[in-house]
Amino acid sequence: MLPLHTLWIAAALAAPQPAPALGEAEGMGGAAIRIAPGAPQLLVDDHLIAEEEGLVRTLHSPRKDRGGEEPVLAPPELQTLMASGTIVRDPRLGKYVMFAEAFEQPPRGRYRVDLYRLTSDDGLAWTAGDGGRLERIEIDLLDAASGRRATNIDLFSCWYDEKDASFPYQGWCYFANWGDDLEGVWHLRSRDGRAWERGRQVVNGWAGGGDPSHREIRQDGRVLRGPGDVTIFTRDPLEDRFLGIFKFFSAEPVGPGNQLRSRAYAFLERIDEPFDTSRLDRIALLPAAAAERGDQPHDEYYGSTAWRCGSLWLGGLKVWHSAGDYPWSAAGCAFLKLVSSRDGLRWTKVPFRSDDGFAEVFLANGPEGGNGGRNDGGYLTQFSQGPLRIGDELIFYYGCSSFGKNHPPQRRISGGGIFRARLRIDGFVSVDGGRLTTPPIEIDAPSEIDAPSEIDAPSEIDAPSEIDAPS
């Protein structure tokens, strides 16, 4: 019997499978969609739906540990710990290694961002550094040739390359306010994850104003420039390559002061070589700056992540809104939507209502400043690699301050820390009513299913024993 959270062919999610060749179905008479054995088929989009009648789908939010009231990591000496980094598995140590950034806003002057390292044997219980002492990673902000110093680092992303015996840790880090020529993403590498070397600039960022190095994209009546500070990469294990995720935004605010922070994507063969930003010719995720297409007038797409789920890409879309108190997020705070893609380049938001009845909301904020300023009510951040699979659950680590950005310096982006939430492996979307009919499906394994097939919901599919559902 097959429950309708997922159409799951032959096995539950295991190691990533090679992307199957997909036929483009045109109604019921189109080419069959080929599905590889073991590849999960989530109903987050309409790829496997040719016809539907009264179909009701629900977007399921990860279940927060401690209800999001208390973080699992909150070093008392830090103002707040943000998930603006990556979690990797280091096989030499036999541990998970977390790189997280700390935000510090003094009463006067510019904020400070530092990178910290934490470790875990099982991905659940964490310690600062290796021995329990808070371990800050030194990042060189000085350009020796010019004598200029960047004001701070911004987003950091990395991966662990088991094939590189000398420098298995490879990363990107954005250096801010370093002049038109130096601002942008730089390649970093490390032997052990503790001491990092800065290589060369790989993405020349837009430093604002008249910086001639910017890339400009005109789309849907908007003019966007970038890349900007929230630019990261993620590893594509199926195709042995990388997916770059680039921030763009408007030089002039539109509507109610919306700077249209947006997301563009491109594949890269290497992350240690300069990327030609002229390859970026389309914004994949562009906010409406209006009450339409699931957005509100103040919504901006501040950041996004991406990870493989079989042949499908999923990701978290961080939505920040300078104004507008929503039932799921206070003004000045940031929450998550879920996005999906079939090719890694064209992305759409998952539009269904959540368990709480909020359209498109994947991970909501708690009440701002809740639990004495310890909860996840403020500015949310994401680790670049996506969820960890531990046992039969997906573990989502996320950072969130308790207070958002609309506060004086002593309270702005403070409290909270690193939080944890859990989701069943195939639990992103369920079908809760109606009927759907698939296009023809070709399964690359012995099967007795005739296609096209019809699925009544909610119900269980009477299917041959060759098709197993996850327990």
Buried (B, 14 or more C-beta within 10 A) or exposed (E): EBBBBBBBBBBBBEEBBEBBEBBEBEEEEBEBBBBBBBBBBBBBBEBBBBBBEEBBBBBBBBBBBBEBBBBBBBBEEBBBBBBBBBBBBBEEEEBBBBBBBBBBBEEEEEBBBBBBBBBBEEBBEBBBBBEEEBBEBEBBBEBEEEEBBBBBBBBBBBBBBEEEEEBBBBBBBBBBBBEBBBBBBBBBBBBBBBEBEBBEBBBBBBBBEEBEBBBEBEBEEBBBBBBBBBBBBBBBEBBEBBBBBBBBBBBEEBEEEBBBBBBBBBBBEEBBEBBEBEEBEEBBBBBBBBEEEBBBBBBBBBBBBBBBBBBBBBBBBBBBBBEBEBEBBBBBBBBBBBBBBBEBBEBBBBBBBBEEEBEBBBBBBBEBBBBEBBBBBBBBBBBBBBBBEEEEBBBBBBBBBBBBBBBEEEBBBBBBBBBBBBBBBBBBBBBEEBBBBBBBBBBBEEBEBEBBBEBBBEEEBEBEEEBBBBE
